[in-house]
Amino acid sequence: MALVKPWRREPDVASIGVDGLVEAGVRCVLIDRDNTVVPRDTKQAPKSALAWLDSLRAAGIKVCMVSNNFHSREVEESARELGCEVVHHAMKPAPFAVRRALKLMGATADETVLVGDQVFTDVMAGNLAGVRPILVDPQSTTDLWYTHIFRVFERAIGARK
């Protein structure tokens, strides 16, 4: 069960206190794209997420998007909009893309968190890579068909209500 346990849970990225991250020694934040910072139904990050990302950078925290999304152009466009580096085709929960992002950002696992909306991709990838995962609620109800199935299992293990 340790693989599916997040370090923290928050309703959305804007609820993750930047000061608390700094106090916890976080120097790098890896963010999932779809339904974490970019709701699937709007395809644009809300102003609150953009402000949070600005707060991270103002605090000296590096940011990199790590996305399973295979639409490279769409993901890269989002990363440019959000002002961060990107690793796409991540294949989470495999930890390889998380490790690639750490290398890209010049960060270590113990000074990094991974923020995502899915237990069986984001939380597991973070735990497998030794990065502290933060689970947020999905930012819209629109999802891929198989993600809806994963959400059932998330509820079954008590990760969701």
C-alpha positions in Angstrom: 0.0 0.0 0.0 3.0 2.4 0.4 3.2 2.8 -3.4 -0.3 4.3 -3.6 0.1 6.5 -0.5 0.6 10.2 -1.2 2.8 12.4 1.0 0.0 15.0 1.0 -3.5 15.6 -0.4 -4.9 18.9 -1.5 -8.0 19.9 -3.4 -6.0 21.7 -6.1 -2.5 23.0 -6.9 -3.3 26.5 -5.6 -4.0 25.0 -2.2 -0.4 23.7 -1.9 1.3 26.3 0.3 4.6 27.4 -1.2 6.0 28.4 2.1 5.3 24.9 3.4 7.1 23.4 0.5 10.1 25.7 1.1 10.1 24.7 4.8 10.0 21.0 3.7 13.2 21.5 1.7 11.5 21.4 -1.7 13.5 22.9 -4.5 11.8 21.3 -7.5 8.1 20.6 -8.3 7.2 18.1 -11.0 3.6 18.7 -12.2 1.3 16.5 -14.1 -0.6 18.3 -16.9 -4.1 16.8 -17.5 -6.6 17.5 -14.8 -3.8 18.6 -12.4 -2.9 22.0 -13.7 -4.8 21.9 -17.0 -8.5 20.8 -16.7 -9.4 18.4 -19.5 -12.7 20.3 -20.2 -11.1 23.7 -20.8 -7.5 22.7 -21.9 -6.3 25.9 -20.2 -4.7 26.4 -16.8 -6.9 28.5 -14.5 -5.5 31.8 -13.2 -5.1 30.3 -9.7 -2.8 27.6 -11.1 -0.8 30.2 -13.0 -0.4 32.4 -9.9 0.7 29.3 -7.9 3.4 28.5 -10.5 4.6 32.1 -10.3 4.8 31.8 -6.5 6.9 28.7 -6.9 9.3 30.4 -9.2 9.4 33.5 -6.9 10.4 31.2 -4.1 13.3 29.8 -6.2 11.5 26.5 -6.8 12.1 24.9 -10.2 9.1 23.5 -12.1 8.9 20.7 -14.7 5.8 19.2 -16.3 5.9 15.4 -16.5 3.0 14.2 -18.6 1.8 10.8 -19.9 0.0 12.7 -22.7 1.2 11.5 -26.1 0.1 14.7 -27.9 3.6 16.2 -27.8 2.7 19.6 -29.4 -0.2 20.1 -27.1 1.9 19.3 -24.0 4.8 21.4 -25.1 2.4 24.3 -25.8 1.1 24.0 -22.3 4.6 23.9 -20.8 5.4 27.1 -22.7 2.2 28.7 -21.4 3.0 27.7 -17.9 6.7 28.7 -18.2 8.2 25.3 -17.3 10.3 22.5 -18.7 8.5 19.4 -19.9 9.0 15.6 -20.2 6.2 14.0 -22.2 5.4 10.4 -23.1 6.2 9.8 -19.4 4.6 6.3 -19.1 3.9 6.8 -15.4 3.8 4.9 -13.1 7.2 3.9 -14.4 9.7 6.1 -12.7 12.0 6.7 -15.7 10.5 10.0 -16.8 10.5 11.3 -13.3 14.2 10.5 -13.0 14.7 12.2 -16.4 13.0 15.3 -15.2 15.1 15.3 -12.0 18.3 15.2 -14.2 16.9 17.9 -16.5 16.2 20.2 -13.5 19.4 19.4 -11.7 17.4 18.2 -8.7 17.5 15.3 -6.3 14.6 13.1 -5.4 14.6 14.2 -1.7 14.2 17.9 -2.6 11.4 17.2 -5.1 7.6 16.7 -5.1 5.4 15.3 -7.8 1.9 16.8 -8.0 -0.8 14.9 -9.8 -4.4 13.8 -9.8 -4.1 10.1 -10.2 -3.0 7.5 -7.7 -2.0 4.7 -10.1 0.1 7.0 -12.3 1.3 10.1 -10.4 1.5 8.9 -6.8 3.0 5.6 -7.8 5.6 7.2 -10.1 6.6 9.6 -7.4 6.9 6.8 -4.8 8.8 4.5 -7.2 11.3 7.4 -8.0 11.7 8.4 -4.3 9.9 11.7 -4.9 7.2 12.9 -2.4 3.9 12.7 -4.2 1.1 15.2 -3.6 -2.3 14.1 -4.8 -4.8 16.7 -5.9 -8.4 16.3 -6.9 -9.1 16.1 -10.7 -9.9 19.6 -12.0 -12.8 18.4 -14.1 -15.0 15.4 -14.5 -14.0 15.0 -18.1 -11.5 12.2 -18.4 -10.3 9.4 -20.6 -12.5 6.3 -20.5 -9.8 4.2 -18.8 -9.1 6.9 -16.2 -12.7 6.6 -15.0 -12.0 2.9 -14.3 -8.8 3.9 -12.3 -11.0 6.3 -10.3 -13.2 3.4 -9.2 -10.1 1.6 -7.9 -8.9 4.8 -6.2 -12.1 4.9 -4.3 -11.9 1.1 -3.5 -8.5 1.6 -1.8 -9.7 4.7 0.0 -7.7 7.2 -1.9 -10.9 9.0 -3.1 -14.4 9.6 -1.7 
